[in-house]
Amino acid sequence: MKLKSVVGSALLLASLLGGTASAQVTLLNASFDVARETFAAINPKFVEHWKATTGQDIKIDQSFAGTSRQAQDIIQGKKVDTVTFNQVTDIEFLAERGAVAKDWAQQFPNNSSPYYSTIAFLVRKGNPKNIQSWDDLVRDDVKLVFPNPKTSGNARYTYLASWLYANEAFGGDEAKIKQFVAKVLGNVESFPTGGRGATVAFAQNGQGDVLLTFESEVLNIAGSEEFKGSELEVVVPPVSVLAEFPVAVVDRVVDQKGTRKEATEYLKFQYTPEIQRLLAGFNYRVTDPAVAKEFESKYAPVKLINPTDVLGPWTEIQSRHFAANGVLDQLLAK
């Protein structure tokens, strides 16, 4: 009887331990292509925070790709709990298809955007083509590298930035704006699917004279040990686009998995002063006023234009510019 009792106790303990292990929550966060290092830093901090505040273990898995592709994958069944994107239209795409709440932008502060950036330029040592602003990008002797706007939220902001600059330069004359943006697109030498591919094409493979990507990315590249020897230089144009980085809970998935609480707290965590400082360390502009003040000297002055102030709501921007046969397709066809 004693042997049976010992065996029974051992089995019970194994069952309990197994149940504890299997109960560990795992979240999958889908993010944009150049955010790998950022979330490699954020996620362990949230794991520690969750353990300290709840006593529970949690695991954060990551997926990185162009956000338009990520959104398509989610609709096709990828079990993503949270999205930390760089393009509002890709979350709107999910909301229109019932994967994300219609009011997702009201669920977290600052239109559910804990940080933001803009589009800046990376040029080669000494800036040999003397690139200063958007006008220089339409010259015949300048070749560009940026991701494909059909797959990358990063590149859509580049498209919008060039449009918004031209709108100011030409006083809203749409024929001239389209001609300008078509020339920018025509000068692209390499169109990788995502931001990291664009970085590799420019910085490692020597393609193009200018890399257009997020300011945070160009600052990270220029300051990195990997590219220190290349002495790449950052140019922030005087006028550019406000690029918000929206976040959302994927309701369809968290309701199936029972992970709504964890997913929500994971996104809230990105607004905490600790993570806002971490984000600023990766050269994102942050929304916490006190933290933003601490880091303001590292950013060049730039007039940031919100696309919705000029082009209407994001749903209208999506349907007019980025839908099939929209303005982007028409200009790419030229």
Secondary structure, DSSP 8 states (H G I E B T S, - for coil): -HHHHHHHHHHHHHHHHHHHHHT-EEEEEEE-TT-HHHHHHHHHHHHHHHHHHHS--EEEEEEES-HHHHHHHHHTT---SEEE-S-HHHHHHHHHTTSS-TTGGGSSHHHH-SEEE-EEEEE-TT-TT---SGGGGGSTT--EE---TTT-HHHHHHHHHHHHHHHHHTTT-HHHHHHHHHHHHHTEEE--SSHHHHHIIIIIT---SEEEEEHHHHHHHHT-STTGGGT-EEE--SEEE-EE--EEE-HHHHHHHT-HHHHHHHHHHTTSHHHHHHHHHTT-EES-HHHHHHHGGGS---EEE-HHHHH--HHHHIIIIISTTSHHHHHHH-
